[in-house]
Amino acid sequence: MAIKEENSVVAIEYELKEAGGSEVLDSNKGSAPLEFIIGKGQLIPGLEKQLVGMSAGESADILVKAEEAYGLKDEEAIQEIPRDQFEGIDLEKGMSLYGQGQNGETVQVTVVDFNDDTVKVDFNHPLAGKDLMFNVTVVSERDATEQEAATGQVDNGGCEGGSCGCSH
C-alpha cells in the first residue's frame, strides 16, 4: 500500500543534512521512528509531498528546497534588542536562546552579534534559507482511524474501550 495525500499514518526513520553538506543536522536512526499523519501539517511541506506514493520498506534521498522547508531567510526577522533584556546571560555569537513570543508561544532566536548596548538576534528558523537533504526509510504506513483523522494525533495503541484487542 502506498502513502496517500491525506490521512495516512506514516512512521519514518530519517537523517537530515544540508544539501551538499556532510554534517548530520538531525537523525532518528537507531531510535523510535517519527510518526505523523499526512495532510495535517506536521512535517515540512516539501518532505511530506515527496513521501506520498512511497510504501513501507522503501528508502529514498529527498531534496527539499528552502521554500518548501523552513522558508527563505527574512532579513526583517533580524532585530536589535536592548542588551538589558539579556541580563544574566553569557552571550556568544551563534548561540540559540529561547523566549516567549507575543502569543505565549516558545520562540527560538540566534544571537548574531552584540555590544554593550544592543543584541542583534535572528528570529528566522536556523534552517531557513537552506536546501535540505533527507535520507528517509518508510518504516510503516496505514490508513488513519476516524479518530486519528479527526484529531490529527496518532493513536499509539491505547486500550480505550478495548479497541486494541486487550482483555479487560
BELBELJO-V273750 format. One record per pair of residues at least 12 apart in sequence whose ideal C-beta (glycine too) atoms are under 8 Angstrom apart, sorted by the first residue. I is the first residue (numbers start at 0). J is the second residue. Records with the same first field share a line. If there is no record, write none. Layout:
# BELBELJO-V273750
I->J ; J
This chain:
# BELBELJO-V273750
0->54 ; 55 ; 140 ; 141
1->51 ; 52 ; 53 ; 54 ; 140
2->37 ; 50 ; 51 ; 52 ; 53 ; 54 ; 137 ; 140
3->37 ; 51 ; 142
4->37 ; 38 ; 51
5->37 ; 38 ; 39
6->36 ; 37 ; 38 ; 142 ; 143 ; 147 ; 148
7->36 ; 37 ; 38 ; 140 ; 141 ; 142 ; 143
8->34 ; 35 ; 36 ; 139 ; 140 ; 141 ; 142 ; 143 ; 147 ; 153
9->34 ; 35 ; 36 ; 37 ; 50 ; 137 ; 139 ; 140
10->32 ; 33 ; 34 ; 137 ; 138 ; 139 ; 140
11->32 ; 33 ; 50 ; 135 ; 136 ; 137 ; 138
12->27 ; 28 ; 32 ; 33 ; 135 ; 136 ; 138
13->25 ; 26 ; 27 ; 28 ; 33 ; 133 ; 134 ; 135 ; 136
14->26 ; 28 ; 133 ; 134
15->131 ; 132 ; 133
16->131 ; 132 ; 134
17->126 ; 129 ; 130 ; 131 ; 132
18->62 ; 129 ; 130 ; 131 ; 132
19->130 ; 132
20->132
24->126 ; 131
32->138 ; 139
34->153 ; 155
35->153
36->143 ; 147 ; 148 ; 151 ; 152 ; 153
37->50 ; 51
39->151
41->151
43->63 ; 67 ; 68 ; 69 ; 131
44->67
45->61 ; 63 ; 64 ; 66 ; 67 ; 68 ; 131
46->61 ; 63 ; 68 ; 131 ; 133 ; 135
48->67
49->61 ; 63
50->135 ; 137
53->137 ; 140
54->137 ; 140
55->137 ; 138 ; 139 ; 140
56->136 ; 137
57->136 ; 137
58->134 ; 135 ; 136 ; 137
59->134 ; 135
60->132 ; 133 ; 134 ; 135
61->132 ; 133 ; 134 ; 135
62->130 ; 131 ; 132
63->130 ; 131 ; 132 ; 133
64->130
65->127 ; 128 ; 129 ; 130 ; 131
68->126 ; 129 ; 130 ; 131
69->123 ; 124 ; 126 ; 127 ; 128 ; 129
70->123 ; 124 ; 127 ; 128
71->127 ; 128
72->123 ; 127 ; 128
73->123 ; 127
76->121 ; 122 ; 123
77->111 ; 119 ; 120 ; 121 ; 122 ; 123
78->119 ; 120 ; 122
79->117 ; 118 ; 119 ; 120
80->117 ; 118 ; 119 ; 120
81->116 ; 117 ; 118
82->113 ; 114 ; 115 ; 116 ; 117 ; 118
84->118
85->113 ; 118
90->110 ; 113 ; 118
91->110
92->110 ; 111 ; 112 ; 113
93->109 ; 110
94->109 ; 110
95->107 ; 108 ; 109 ; 110 ; 125
96->108 ; 109 ; 110 ; 120
106->122
107->124 ; 125
108->120 ; 121 ; 122
109->121 ; 123 ; 125
